Amino acid sequence: MQGEAYYLCESCGEEIVVPVDLSAGMEQEYIEDCPVCCHPNVIHVHIEDDGAVRIWATGE
């Protein structure tokens, strides 16, 4: 099961759309380089009980 969500790059502020693997757990965290400025972001994903996805980035 997959969906999509977006986050704002902590470095350049660009909106980045990423796939979200809903079967990977309710709390997810991984590092991804921004495709615009190449700075690494720690991506935090929280999936609510009702299926709503919250995603945000912090600088590495």
C-alpha positions in Angstrom: 0.0 0.0 0.0 1.4 3.3 -1.0 0.4 6.9 -1.0 2.1 10.3 -1.6 2.9 13.2 0.7 5.1 16.2 0.6 7.6 17.9 2.8 9.5 21.2 2.7 13.2 20.9 2.4 14.8 22.2 5.6 17.6 23.8 3.6 16.1 25.4 0.5 12.4 25.4 1.3 11.3 23.6 -1.8 8.2 21.4 -1.7 9.3 17.7 -2.3 6.7 15.0 -3.1 7.6 11.5 -1.9 5.9 8.1 -1.9 4.8 6.9 1.5 4.8 3.1 2.1 1.7 2.7 4.4 2.7 -0.9 5.2 6.1 0.1 6.7 4.7 1.1 10.0 2.9 3.9 11.8 6.2 5.7 12.6 8.9 6.0 10.0 12.1 7.9 9.7 14.8 8.0 7.0 17.4 10.3 5.4 16.8 11.6 1.9 18.9 14.1 -0.1 16.8 17.0 -1.5 16.5 16.5 -5.3 16.8 20.3 -5.7 19.7 21.4 -3.4 21.2 18.0 -2.5 21.2 18.7 1.3 20.2 15.7 3.4 16.9 15.8 5.3 15.7 13.5 8.0 12.2 12.6 6.9 9.7 11.8 9.6 6.4 10.1 8.7 3.5 9.5 11.1 0.4 7.7 10.0 -2.7 8.3 12.1 -5.1 5.6 13.1 -7.6 6.9 10.5 -4.9 6.7 7.7 -4.0 10.4 7.6 -0.3 10.9 6.9 1.8 13.6 8.6 5.3 14.1 7.1 8.0 16.7 7.9 11.7 17.1 7.5 14.5 18.2 9.8 18.1 18.9 8.8 20.6 16.2 9.3 
